[in-house]
């Protein structure tokens, strides 16, 4: 079988890297087909020592590169591309893992359809489960012939958010012939890389088999935000625009490119700011909007804009032309948060609390929380569920922290501190949502929500 170059940037992943490596050396294609390039990006947590252990065990399969200066995933992946000698290129994140037939299935599809790119299904499990390593091969397949302009147009406008380079296999000759590399020194470099490949590939194959398992890191949902990261995201997308000019793609795909910048550059960036920043820098908003209108002055008339977008997305689109004042942007943010707070809070908390180190009753506890908010019960049934919830809540602090101490000793005390802070943070927003809902509910429902609130 053809050789596959597997490129893995590694930065402070001592606790996760073994999981990925075990899934790699369990591949049905056999280790002889794999050229695993591990780039240690100046880790500080013992990652380098873990990588050396793996290299010592599999010298024939592993190329180990140590960077003394932290350069970010783009630079690390470019280093990997320079070392790669396989017929196919695979980028993996060090804290994820793959099914045992990942490469058998992906390379098989690449050869069957003579494709430049193969993309598989992925999921975001709450915790690692060995059953997820098992093979899958019964999903649907679809080949996109992008030499036909109309096919490329359709693919572009339906794959705006398909910007991860993980769960993707690339033909190395395709990347080399088109000199495709990652931007360096910025985050969100994968969007640039993905969009460029979408314009240059002749064929892309997709299969629905869930072969890639993306680690669901729930840390920090709605907590703070880094405007530097936000600006870096903009830099990567503007670099993609420069490529559009260089290659002349705007001549044939102007509406599709315009849609990418409306959805990925403007709307998604607004959502990021609304979700993650306690205070929105008004100048950042103006910079995003002004750049969009300068380069796409008629963007609001784009043929692909649909009327079935969410309420907040439609507000964002409306104000591309009209603009937000400082007062309006803060009012809109409050409206946005009132819609998403309760769902994000519950989803985040349930996912975090039901990991394998949580005490056994926690999963039941949060099923009760969700049912109290979503289902109808008689008053007697409701009281029983609240009593159950109160009992579980009384157990939570001592037992959950004790179990974390037993299972995660190397991460203490910082991880426990972060865990407790996140827990209190999520509860605070859950309570805020409940209080807000009380203002619009009937008297009977208010009593129910009051009982739920009293537990927290």
C-alpha positions in Angstrom: 0.0 0.0 0.0 1.1 3.6 -0.6 3.0 5.3 2.2 1.1 8.0 4.2 2.9 10.9 5.9 1.1 11.7 9.1 1.9 15.2 10.3 1.2 16.0 14.0 2.0 19.3 15.7 2.6 18.7 19.4 2.3 21.5 22.0 1.8 20.6 25.6 -0.1 17.3 24.9 1.7 15.0 27.3 -1.7 13.8 28.7 -3.3 13.2 25.3 -0.6 12.1 22.8 -0.6 8.4 23.8 -4.2 8.0 22.9 -3.6 9.2 19.3 -0.4 7.2 18.9 -2.1 4.0 20.1 -4.8 4.6 17.5 -2.2 5.1 14.8 -0.3 1.9 15.6 -3.6 0.0 15.6 -4.3 0.9 11.9 -5.4 -2.0 9.7 -3.0 -0.9 7.0 -0.1 -1.7 9.2 2.7 0.5 10.6 4.9 -0.1 7.6 2.6 2.2 5.6 2.9 5.1 8.0 5.5 7.9 8.2 4.6 9.7 11.4 6.2 13.2 11.7 5.9 14.5 15.2 6.8 18.2 15.6 7.4 19.3 19.2 6.5 23.0 19.2 8.5 24.0 22.2 6.3 22.2 24.7 6.8 22.8 28.5 4.9 19.9 30.0 7.0 16.8 29.2 5.6 16.3 25.8 9.1 16.0 24.3 9.9 13.1 26.6 6.7 11.3 25.7 7.5 11.7 22.0 11.0 10.3 22.4 9.6 7.2 24.1 7.4 6.6 21.1 10.2 7.3 18.7 12.4 4.8 20.6 9.8 2.1 20.2 9.0 2.8 16.5 12.2 4.2 15.0 11.3 3.0 11.5 8.0 4.8 11.5 8.6 8.1 13.4 10.4 11.3 12.4 10.9 13.4 15.5 11.4 17.2 15.1 12.1 19.5 18.1 11.5 23.2 17.8 13.0 25.3 20.5 10.8 28.2 19.7 7.0 28.0 19.8 5.8 28.9 16.3 2.2 27.7 16.2 0.4 24.9 14.3 0.9 26.5 10.8 4.7 26.6 11.1 4.7 23.1 12.6 2.7 21.7 9.8 4.9 23.3 7.2 7.9 21.7 8.8 6.1 18.4 8.5 5.3 19.0 4.8 9.0 19.6 4.2 9.9 16.2 5.7 7.0 14.3 4.2 7.9 11.6 1.7 4.6 9.7 1.4 2.2 9.6 -1.5 -0.5 11.0 0.8 -0.5 13.6 3.5 -2.6 13.5 6.7 -2.8 16.2 9.4 -3.9 15.1 12.8 -4.4 17.1 16.1 -2.4 15.5 18.9 -5.4 15.3 21.3 -7.7 13.5 18.9 -7.8 9.9 17.8 -8.9 7.8 14.7 -10.7 4.6 13.9 -8.6 1.6 13.2 -9.5 1.6 9.5 -9.1 5.3 9.0 -6.3 5.1 6.5 -7.5 1.9 4.8 -10.8 3.7 4.0 -9.4 7.1 3.1 -6.6 5.9 0.8 -9.0 3.4 -0.7 -11.3 6.2 -1.7 -8.5 8.4 -3.0 -7.3 5.6 -5.3 -10.8 4.6 -6.4 -11.8 8.1 -7.5 -8.3 9.4 -8.3 -9.1 12.2 -5.9 -6.9 15.1 -4.6 -8.7 15.3 -1.3 -10.8 12.8 0.8 -12.9 13.9 3.7 -14.5 11.6 6.2 -17.1 12.0 9.0 -16.1 13.0 12.5 -17.6 13.4 15.9 -16.9 15.2 19.2 -17.2 12.6 21.9 -17.3 13.7 25.5 -14.6 11.2 26.5 -12.4 8.5 25.0 -14.1 5.2 24.4 -12.2 2.2 23.0 -15.3 1.2 20.9 -14.6 4.4 18.9 -11.5 2.8 17.5 -13.5 0.1 15.7 -13.8 0.1 12.0 -16.6 1.7 10.0 -17.1 1.2 6.3 -20.7 1.4 5.4 -21.2 5.1 5.0 -22.3 6.9 1.8 -19.7 8.2 -0.6 -19.8 11.2 -2.9 -17.3 12.4 -5.5 -17.3 16.1 -6.6 -15.8 16.7 -10.0 -14.6 20.3 -9.6 -13.3 20.7 -13.1 -16.9 21.5 -14.0 -17.3 25.2 -12.8 -20.9 24.7 -11.7 -19.9 21.8 -9.5 -17.2 23.9 -7.9 -19.7 26.8 -7.3 -22.1 24.4 -5.6 -19.3 22.9 -3.5 -18.0 26.2 -2.3 -21.4 27.6 -1.3 -22.3 24.5 0.7 -18.9 23.9 2.4 -18.2 27.3 3.9 -17.6 25.9 7.3 -15.7 22.8 6.2 -12.3 24.4 7.1 -10.6 21.8 9.3 -7.6 20.0 7.8 -8.0 17.1 10.2 -10.3 14.2 9.1 -8.9 15.0 5.6 -6.4 13.1 3.4 -4.4 15.0 0.7 -2.5 13.7 -2.3 1.0 15.1 -1.7 1.7 15.7 -5.4 -1.4 18.0 -5.5 -0.1 20.1 -2.6 3.4 20.2 -4.0 2.4 21.1 -7.6 0.3 24.0 -6.3 2.8 25.1 -3.6 0.2 25.0 -0.9 1.4 25.8 2.6 0.0 27.2 5.8 0.2 30.8 6.9 2.7 31.0 9.9 2.5 33.0 13.1 -1.3 33.2 13.2 -4.1 31.1 14.5 -7.0 29.8 12.3 -4.5 29.0 9.6 -6.5 26.0 8.5 -9.4 28.1 7.0 -6.9 29.7 4.6 -5.4 26.2 3.7 -8.8 24.6 3.2 -10.3 27.3 1.0 -7.2 27.4 -1.3 -7.4 23.6 -1.7 -11.1 23.9 -2.6 -10.3 26.2 -5.5 -7.3 24.1 -6.8 -8.5 20.5 -6.3 -9.9 18.7 -9.4 -11.7 16.1 -7.4 -12.9 15.9 -3.7 -14.4 12.7 -2.2 -16.5 12.7 0.9 -17.6 9.7 2.9 -20.0 9.7 5.9 -18.2 7.1 7.9 -17.3 8.6 11.3 -13.6 7.7 11.4 -12.1 10.8 13.2 -12.8 11.6 16.8 -12.3 15.2 17.7 -11.6 15.8 21.3 -14.4 17.9 22.8 -12.6 20.5 24.9 -15.4 22.3 26.8 -13.0 24.6 28.6 -13.8 28.3 28.4 -17.2 28.4 26.6 -18.3 32.0 26.9 -15.4 32.8 29.3 -13.5 35.9 28.4 -11.8 36.1 24.9 -8.6 37.2 23.3 -9.0 39.9 20.7 -5.5 39.1 19.5 -6.8 35.7 18.4 -9.8 37.4 16.8 -7.5 39.7 14.7 -5.4 36.7 13.7 -8.5 35.0 12.3 -9.1 38.0 10.2 -5.5 38.0 9.0 -5.8 34.5 7.7 -9.0 35.2 5.8 -7.5 38.4 4.3 -4.6 36.3 3.1 -7.0 34.0 1.3 -8.5 37.1 -0.4 -5.1 38.0 -1.7 -4.9 34.4 -3.2 -8.2 35.0 -4.8 -6.8 38.1 -6.5 -3.6 36.4 -7.5 -5.3 33.4 -9.1 -8.1 35.5 -10.6 -10.8 33.4 -8.8 -13.0 36.5 -8.4 -13.6 36.5 -12.1 -15.5 33.2 -12.1 -16.6 32.7 -8.5 -17.3 36.2 -7.2 -20.6 35.3 -5.5 -19.2 32.2 -3.9 -16.1 34.1 -2.5 -18.4 37.0 -1.4 -20.5 34.5 0.5 -17.4 33.0 2.2 -16.5 36.5 3.5 -20.1 37.3 4.6 -20.5 34.1 6.5 -17.0 33.2 7.7 -15.5 36.7 7.9 -18.4 38.9 9.1 -21.2 36.8 10.6 -19.0 34.2 12.3 -16.7 36.9 13.7 -19.6 38.8 15.1 -20.8 35.6 16.8 -17.3 35.0 18.2 -17.2 38.5 19.7 -20.7 38.2 21.1 -20.1 34.8 22.7 -16.6 35.2 24.0 -15.9 38.8 24.9 -17.2 40.5 28.0 -16.7 43.8 26.4 -16.7 44.3 22.6 -14.1 46.5 21.1 -16.2 48.8 18.8 -13.2 49.5 16.6 -12.8 45.8 15.8 -16.4 45.6 14.7 -16.0 48.7 12.5 -12.8 47.2 11.0 -14.6 44.0 10.1 -17.6 45.7 8.6 -15.7 48.4 6.7 -13.3 45.9 5.2 -16.3 43.8 4.0 -18.0 46.8 2.4 -14.8 48.0 0.8 -14.2 44.7 -1.0 -17.8 43.6 -1.5 -19.9 46.7 -1.5 -23.0 44.9 -2.8 -22.7 41.9 -0.5 -26.1 42.2 1.0 -27.6 41.3 -2.4 -25.6 38.1 -2.7 -27.7 35.5 -4.5 -27.0 32.8 -1.9 -28.2 34.6 1.2 -31.2 32.8 2.6 -34.1 34.0 4.6 -34.0 31.0 6.9 -30.9 32.1 8.8 -31.2 32.5 12.5 -32.7 35.6 14.0 -29.3 36.9 15.1 -27.6 36.1 11.8 -30.3 38.2 10.0 -29.7 41.0 12.4 -26.0 40.9 11.7 -26.7 40.9 7.9 -29.1 43.8 8.2 -26.5 45.9 10.0 -23.8 45.3 7.4 -25.2 48.3 5.5 -27.0 50.2 8.4 -24.2 49.6 10.9 -24.4 49.2 14.7 -23.9 52.2 17.0 -22.1 51.4 20.2 -25.4 51.3 22.1 -27.0 49.0 19.5 -24.1 46.6 19.5 -24.3 46.1 23.2 -28.1 45.8 23.1 -27.8 43.2 20.3 -25.2 41.3 22.3 -27.7 41.0 25.2 -30.4 39.7 22.9 -27.9 37.2 21.4 -26.8 35.9 24.8 -30.4 35.5 26.0 -30.9 33.1 23.1 -27.7 31.0 23.5 -26.8 31.2 27.2 -29.1 28.4 28.4 -28.3 25.9 25.7 -24.6 26.5 25.9 -24.6 26.4 29.6 -26.5 23.1 29.9 -24.6 21.4 27.0 -21.3 22.5 28.4 -22.0 21.5 31.9 -23.5 18.1 31.0 -20.5 17.3 28.8 -18.0 18.4 31.4 -19.6 16.7 34.4 -20.3 13.4 32.8 -16.7 12.6 31.8 -15.2 9.4 33.0 -13.8 10.9 36.2 -17.2 12.1 37.4 -19.1 10.3 40.1 -21.7 7.8 38.8 -24.8 9.7 39.7 -23.8 12.8 37.8 -25.1 11.7 34.5 -28.5 11.0 36.0 -28.4 14.4 37.8 -28.0 16.3 34.6 -30.6 14.3 32.7 -32.9 15.5 35.5 -31.8 19.1 35.0 -32.6 19.0 31.3 -35.9 17.3 31.8 -37.0 19.9 34.4 -36.4 22.6 31.9 -37.9 20.9 28.9 -40.6 18.4 29.9 -44.1 18.6 31.5 -44.7 16.9 34.8 -47.5 16.7 37.4 -46.7 18.8 40.5 -46.0 15.6 42.5 -43.7 14.2 39.8 -41.9 17.5 39.6 -41.3 17.7 43.4 -39.8 14.2 43.4 -37.4 15.1 40.6 -36.3 18.3 42.5 -35.8 16.2 45.6 -33.5 13.8 43.6 -31.7 16.8 42.2 -31.1 18.3 45.6 -29.7 15.0 46.9 -27.3 14.7 44.0 -26.2 18.3 44.3 -25.4 17.7 48.0 -23.0 15.0 46.9 -21.3 16.9 44.1 -18.5 18.9 45.6 -16.7 16.3 47.9 -17.2 13.2 45.8 -16.4 14.7 42.4 -13.3 16.5 43.6 -12.2 13.4 45.5 -12.5 11.3 42.3 -10.7 13.9 40.2 -7.9 13.8 42.8 -7.6 10.1 42.4 -7.7 10.0 38.6 -5.8 13.1 37.7 -3.1 13.6 40.3 -0.5 15.0 37.8 -2.8 17.8 36.9 -3.4 19.1 40.4 -4.0 21.6 41.8 -4.6 23.8 38.8 -7.1 21.5 37.1 -9.3 21.3 40.1 -9.3 25.0 40.6 -10.2 25.5 36.9 -12.9 22.8 37.2 -14.6 24.5 40.2 -14.4 28.0 38.6 -16.0 26.7 35.4 -18.7 24.9 37.3 -19.7 28.0 39.2 -19.5 30.1 36.0 -21.8 27.8 34.1 -24.3 27.6 37.0 -24.3 31.4 37.1 -25.5 31.6 33.5 -28.0 28.8 34.0 -29.4 30.8 36.9 -29.4 34.0 34.9 -31.4 32.2 32.1 -33.9 30.8 34.6 -34.4 34.3 36.2 -34.9 35.8 32.8 -37.5 33.2 31.8 -39.5 33.8 34.9 -40.5 37.2 33.6 -42.4 35.7 30.7 -43.9 32.5 32.1 -47.2 31.8 33.6 -47.5 31.6 37.4 -47.4 27.8 37.6 -44.3 27.6 35.5 -42.6 30.3 37.6 -43.1 28.1 40.7 -41.4 25.2 38.9 -38.4 27.3 37.8 -38.1 28.8 41.3 -37.8 25.2 42.7 -35.0 24.4 40.2 -33.3 27.6 40.9 -33.3 26.9 44.7 -31.2 23.8 44.1 -28.4 25.8 42.6 
